Amino acid sequence: MNIVLIGYRCSGKSAVGKILARELGRDLVDTDVLIEQYARSSIENIVSRDGWTRFREIEKRVIEEISKKDKLVIAAGGGVVLDEANVRNLTVNEWLVWLDGSAEALKERMDREQRAGKIRPSLTGADPLEEIEQVVEERAPLYRQAGDLTADTSALTAGEVAVLIMKTLPKEMKG
């Protein structure tokens, strides 16, 4: 079985995924990295050049391929739950963890990433905090429905979240 981390941008999927992969002796697959490799372009460029629809098409192909593999830690893109086929593929052989977080915590992390040079294209064109609140509110039911576990990352470090997840893993995934 795979462990799949879902949640909004900057909820900690990549950071927590690295720790889980190391501690559990699994490979980490970051779907955003695979999408960029597939398209030979950054996500920012894919979206600005071809739009979100094209990005979602590539994401769907990537999800379909990686969901066929086993014993991975998968850090999925924030919008992966918007496509029913993605959710179906990710729930066949996977245990999903929704990394939730307050809008303020998510915005603070996004601001830090932006200062470090990682640009995330806007989803709605709204003020960043408003966008986070709006999009998370829309996606929360999808995250909740898909997730086997919910972890609030607002006040936890990536290491603390990873420990929480490892304590909660089904027995067959711990070895």
C-alpha positions in Angstrom: 0.0 0.0 0.0 1.0 3.6 -0.7 0.7 6.5 1.7 -0.8 9.5 0.0 -0.6 13.0 1.5 -3.3 15.3 0.3 -4.2 18.9 1.2 -3.9 22.5 0.2 -0.7 24.1 -1.0 1.9 24.5 1.8 0.1 22.1 4.1 3.4 20.2 4.5 2.9 17.3 2.0 6.4 17.4 0.6 8.2 18.0 3.9 6.2 15.4 5.8 6.5 13.0 2.8 10.4 13.3 3.0 10.4 12.3 6.6 7.9 9.4 6.2 9.8 8.1 3.2 13.1 8.1 5.1 11.6 6.6 8.3 9.6 3.9 6.6 12.2 3.1 3.9 10.0 4.0 1.1 10.5 6.2 -2.0 8.9 9.6 -2.1 7.0 10.6 -5.2 6.0 14.3 -5.4 3.3 14.6 -8.2 4.2 18.2 -8.8 7.8 17.2 -9.6 6.6 14.5 -11.9 4.2 16.9 -13.7 7.1 19.3 -14.3 9.3 16.5 -15.6 6.5 15.2 -17.9 5.9 18.7 -19.3 9.5 19.7 -19.2 8.3 23.0 -17.7 7.5 24.5 -14.3 4.0 24.4 -13.1 3.9 28.2 -13.2 4.8 28.1 -17.0 2.3 25.2 -17.7 -0.5 27.2 -16.1 0.4 30.6 -17.7 1.0 29.1 -21.1 -1.6 26.3 -21.3 -4.0 27.0 -18.4 -5.2 25.0 -15.4 -7.1 22.5 -17.7 -3.9 21.4 -19.3 -2.2 21.1 -15.9 -5.0 18.9 -14.6 -4.8 16.7 -17.7 -1.1 16.0 -17.0 -1.8 15.5 -13.3 -4.4 12.9 -14.1 -1.9 10.9 -16.3 0.7 11.1 -13.5 -1.8 10.0 -10.9 -2.9 7.1 -13.0 0.7 5.9 -13.4 1.9 6.2 -9.9 -1.2 4.7 -8.4 -0.2 1.4 -10.0 3.0 1.3 -7.9 3.4 0.0 -4.4 5.1 1.0 -1.1 5.5 4.7 -2.0 4.9 7.9 -0.1 3.1 10.2 -2.5 2.8 13.9 -2.0 -0.1 14.8 -4.2 -0.9 18.2 -5.6 -3.5 20.3 -3.7 -6.2 20.0 -6.4 -5.8 16.2 -6.9 -9.2 15.6 -5.2 -11.0 17.7 -7.8 -11.0 14.8 -10.3 -13.0 11.7 -9.3 -10.8 9.5 -11.4 -7.8 10.7 -9.4 -9.5 9.9 -6.2 -10.6 6.5 -7.5 -7.0 5.7 -8.5 -5.5 7.0 -5.3 -7.9 4.9 -3.1 -7.3 1.5 -4.7 -4.0 0.7 -3.0 -3.5 3.7 -0.9 -3.9 5.1 2.6 -4.7 8.8 2.4 -3.8 11.5 4.9 -5.4 14.9 4.7 -2.9 17.5 5.9 -5.2 20.3 7.0 -4.1 23.7 8.2 -5.4 27.2 9.1 -5.6 29.7 6.3 -3.2 31.9 8.2 -0.6 29.1 8.6 -0.9 28.2 5.0 -0.4 31.8 3.9 2.6 32.2 6.1 4.2 29.1 4.5 3.4 30.4 1.0 4.9 33.8 1.8 8.1 32.0 3.0 8.3 29.9 -0.2 7.7 33.0 -2.4 10.5 34.8 -0.6 12.7 31.7 -1.4 11.8 32.0 -5.1 9.1 29.3 -5.4 6.2 30.9 -7.2 2.7 29.4 -7.0 0.2 30.5 -9.6 -3.0 32.0 -8.3 -6.0 29.7 -8.5 -8.6 32.5 -8.4 -6.9 35.8 -8.8 -8.2 36.9 -5.3 -6.2 38.2 -2.4 -3.9 35.3 -1.2 -5.6 34.9 2.2 -9.1 35.1 0.7 -8.1 32.6 -2.0 -6.8 30.1 0.6 -10.0 30.5 2.7 -12.3 30.1 -0.4 -10.5 27.2 -2.0 -10.0 25.3 1.2 -13.7 25.7 2.0 -14.6 24.3 -1.4 -12.2 21.4 -1.3 -12.5 20.5 2.4 -15.4 18.0 1.8 -13.4 16.3 -0.9 -10.3 16.1 1.3 -12.4 14.8 4.2 -14.2 12.2 2.0 -10.9 10.9 0.4 -8.8 10.9 3.6 -8.4 8.0 6.0 -6.8 10.3 8.5 -6.8 14.1 9.0 -3.8 15.9 10.6 -4.0 19.6 11.4 -0.5 20.9 10.6 -1.2 24.5 11.7 0.9 24.3 14.8 3.0 21.2 14.2 6.4 20.7 12.6 6.7 18.3 9.7 8.5 15.9 12.0 5.6 16.0 14.5 3.1 15.4 11.7 5.2 12.4 10.4 5.2 10.9 13.9 1.5 11.3 14.2 1.0 9.6 10.9 3.4 6.7 11.7 1.6 6.1 15.0 -1.7 5.8 13.1 -0.6 3.7 10.1 -2.5 0.4 9.7 -0.5 -2.6 10.9 0.2 -3.9 7.5 1.9 -0.7 6.5 4.3 -0.5 9.5 6.7 -3.2 8.4 
